Amino acid sequence: MINTIQARVLGAMRYSMDGGIKGAKLTLMNEADPDNENRVGYEVMTISAPYELLDQLRAHAPHMPCNLEIDAEMRTSQGKMTMHAIAVRKPSATGHPGAAKSDTKAAG
């Protein structure tokens, strides 16, 4: 199942190791849930991504940290649920994925 989230992307890195193992990770920051009395400030997390995703992020690099929409799927790794990014893009003006595509001009 793919979820679309909005997050403040601090940066990203990719790696390539012997044996053909390669990937990337995104570092994100979001405000802590104000309803959670055990957290204050900001939460920082990393999510995995394919190696090639870093190329999608290059256009946003001059603006980082910046808010981006991330399509991510939940995966199980070593008995834990993790998020794996599969696409990133600038958020739509409404905050809803795909809303910018519906903007059409009336023919006159």
C-alpha positions in Angstrom: 0.0 0.0 0.0 1.4 3.4 -1.0 0.8 6.4 1.2 1.5 10.0 0.3 2.9 12.1 3.1 4.1 15.7 3.3 7.4 16.2 5.2 10.2 18.7 5.6 13.2 17.1 3.8 16.5 18.0 5.3 18.6 16.1 2.9 19.4 12.8 1.2 22.3 10.5 0.4 22.8 7.4 -1.6 25.2 4.5 -1.4 26.6 1.8 -3.6 28.5 -1.2 -2.1 30.3 -4.2 -3.5 28.0 -7.0 -4.5 25.5 -4.6 -6.3 23.9 -3.4 -3.1 22.8 0.2 -3.5 20.1 2.5 -2.2 19.4 5.9 -0.7 17.9 7.5 2.4 16.0 10.7 3.0 16.3 12.6 6.3 13.0 14.2 7.3 11.9 16.5 10.1 8.3 17.0 11.3 6.9 18.8 14.3 6.2 16.5 17.3 2.5 15.7 17.8 1.2 18.4 20.2 -1.2 15.8 21.8 1.7 13.5 22.8 2.8 14.7 26.2 6.0 12.6 25.9 7.4 14.6 22.9 8.2 18.2 22.2 9.9 20.1 19.4 10.7 18.2 16.2 11.1 14.6 15.3 13.8 13.5 12.8 13.5 10.3 10.9 15.1 8.6 7.9 13.4 6.6 5.3 14.9 4.3 2.7 14.6 4.9 -1.0 15.9 3.5 -4.3 19.3 4.7 -5.5 17.8 6.7 -8.4 15.5 8.7 -6.1 18.4 11.1 -5.3 18.3 12.3 -9.0 14.7 13.3 -8.4 15.8 15.4 -5.4 18.5 17.3 -7.2 16.1 19.9 -8.5 15.0 20.6 -4.9 18.5 20.7 -3.4 19.0 24.5 -3.6 15.8 24.9 -1.5 16.5 22.3 1.2 15.3 22.0 3.8 12.0 22.1 2.0 8.5 20.6 2.2 7.9 17.8 -0.3 5.3 15.2 -1.0 6.6 11.7 -0.7 5.0 8.5 -2.0 6.0 5.8 0.4 5.2 2.2 1.0 5.3 0.4 4.3 7.7 -2.5 4.4 8.8 -5.0 7.0 12.5 -5.1 7.7 14.1 -7.1 10.5 10.7 -7.5 12.2 10.0 -3.7 12.1 7.7 -1.6 9.9 9.7 0.9 7.8 8.8 3.4 5.2 10.4 3.3 1.7 10.1 6.3 -0.6 9.2 5.6 -4.2 8.6 9.1 -5.5 9.1 12.7 -4.4 7.6 16.0 -5.7 6.8 19.6 -4.8 3.5 19.7 -2.9 0.5 20.8 -4.8 -1.0 24.2 -3.9 -4.0 22.5 -2.1 -1.9 20.0 -0.2 -3.7 17.2 -1.9 -1.8 14.9 -4.4 -2.9 15.4 -8.0 -4.9 18.6 -7.4 -2.6 20.7 -9.5 -3.3 18.4 -12.5 -7.0 19.2 -12.5 -6.4 22.9 -13.3 -7.8 23.4 -16.8 -8.4 26.6 -18.8 -11.9 27.2 -20.3 -11.8 27.6 -24.1 -13.3 30.9 -25.2 
